[in-house]
């Protein structure tokens, strides 16, 4: 009788845990919560199409981001995104967890970019 009760408690605990895990909201595939920093859009290397895929960014704003990047030698911090026409504080706060600013690999390694 005692073993049956213990087995029942263990099975019940497993089922409850499985139900909690199944009911937990899952991050969408490819989101920063799911894929880590590698799924972030790098403002210094992203193509216009990658920028356009961000929420609230259309082709015109994506082109402005690329233009800002070219004129200013790239982004030094993500907050500079608010310097781009069409991106205010509200949109920036939505984009902040989705974007990053890192230099090109050659620059990070201390190697000057190829001429």
C-alpha positions as CSV (number, residue, x, y, z in Angstrom):
1,X,0.0,0.0,0.0
2,X,2.8,2.4,0.9
3,X,4.7,1.7,-2.4
4,X,1.5,2.2,-4.4
5,X,0.9,5.6,-2.7
6,X,4.5,6.7,-3.4
7,X,4.3,5.6,-7.0
8,X,1.0,7.5,-7.4
9,X,2.6,10.7,-5.9
10,X,5.6,10.4,-8.3
11,X,3.4,9.9,-11.3
12,X,1.2,12.8,-10.3
13,X,4.2,15.1,-9.8
14,X,5.6,14.1,-13.3
15,X,2.2,14.8,-14.9
16,X,1.9,18.2,-13.2
17,X,5.4,19.2,-14.2
18,X,4.7,18.1,-17.8
19,X,1.5,20.1,-17.8
20,X,3.3,23.2,-16.5
21,X,6.1,22.9,-19.2
22,X,3.5,22.3,-21.9
23,X,1.5,25.3,-20.8
24,X,4.5,27.7,-20.6
25,X,4.7,30.2,-23.5
26,X,7.4,29.5,-26.0
27,X,9.5,32.1,-27.7
28,X,9.2,32.1,-31.5
29,X,11.9,30.3,-33.3
30,X,14.7,32.7,-34.2
31,X,13.8,35.3,-31.6
32,X,16.5,36.5,-29.2
33,X,15.0,34.6,-26.4
34,X,15.1,31.4,-28.4
35,X,18.4,31.8,-30.3
36,X,20.6,34.1,-28.3
37,X,22.7,36.9,-29.6
38,X,23.3,35.2,-32.9
39,X,19.7,35.9,-34.0
40,X,20.0,39.6,-33.4
41,X,20.1,41.9,-36.4
42,X,23.5,43.7,-36.5
43,X,22.8,47.3,-37.5
44,X,26.4,47.6,-39.0
45,X,26.1,44.6,-41.3
46,X,22.4,44.0,-42.0
47,X,21.1,44.2,-45.5
48,X,18.1,46.4,-46.3
49,X,16.0,43.2,-46.5
50,X,17.1,42.1,-43.0
51,X,16.3,45.6,-41.6
52,X,12.9,45.7,-43.5
53,X,12.0,42.4,-41.7
54,X,12.1,44.1,-38.3
55,X,8.8,45.2,-36.9
56,X,7.8,48.7,-37.8
57,X,10.6,49.1,-40.4
58,X,9.7,49.3,-44.0
59,X,11.8,49.7,-47.1
60,X,12.2,53.5,-46.7
61,X,13.3,53.4,-43.1
62,X,15.6,50.4,-43.9
63,X,17.3,52.5,-46.6
64,X,17.7,55.4,-44.1
65,X,19.3,53.1,-41.6
66,X,21.9,52.0,-44.3
67,X,22.4,55.6,-45.3
68,X,23.0,56.7,-41.7
69,X,25.4,53.8,-41.3
70,X,27.4,54.8,-44.4
71,X,27.5,58.5,-43.5
72,X,28.5,58.0,-39.9
73,X,30.9,55.1,-40.2
74,X,28.5,52.7,-38.6
75,X,26.6,52.6,-35.4
76,X,28.6,52.7,-32.1
77,X,25.6,51.9,-29.9
78,X,22.0,50.8,-30.6
79,X,20.6,54.1,-29.2
80,X,21.9,55.8,-32.3
81,X,19.1,54.2,-34.2
82,X,16.8,57.0,-32.9
83,X,18.9,59.4,-35.0
84,X,17.4,57.8,-38.1
85,X,14.3,59.7,-39.4
86,X,11.2,57.6,-38.8
87,X,12.5,55.9,-35.6
88,X,11.3,57.4,-32.4
89,X,11.6,56.3,-28.8
90,X,8.5,54.1,-29.0
91,X,9.7,52.2,-32.0
92,X,13.2,52.0,-30.7
93,X,12.1,50.4,-27.5
94,X,10.4,47.7,-29.6
95,X,13.5,47.2,-31.7
96,X,16.1,47.3,-29.0
97,X,15.9,43.6,-28.0
98,X,16.1,42.6,-31.6
99,X,19.2,44.5,-32.8
100,X,22.9,44.7,-31.9
101,X,25.9,46.8,-32.8
102,X,29.1,44.9,-33.4
103,X,32.0,45.8,-35.7
104,X,33.0,43.7,-38.6
105,X,35.0,40.5,-37.7
106,X,38.2,41.9,-39.3
107,X,38.0,45.1,-37.2
108,X,37.3,43.1,-34.0
109,X,40.4,41.0,-34.5
110,X,42.6,44.1,-34.9
111,X,43.1,43.5,-38.6
112,X,42.5,46.5,-40.8
113,X,39.7,46.0,-43.4
114,X,40.8,45.0,-46.9
115,X,41.3,47.9,-49.2
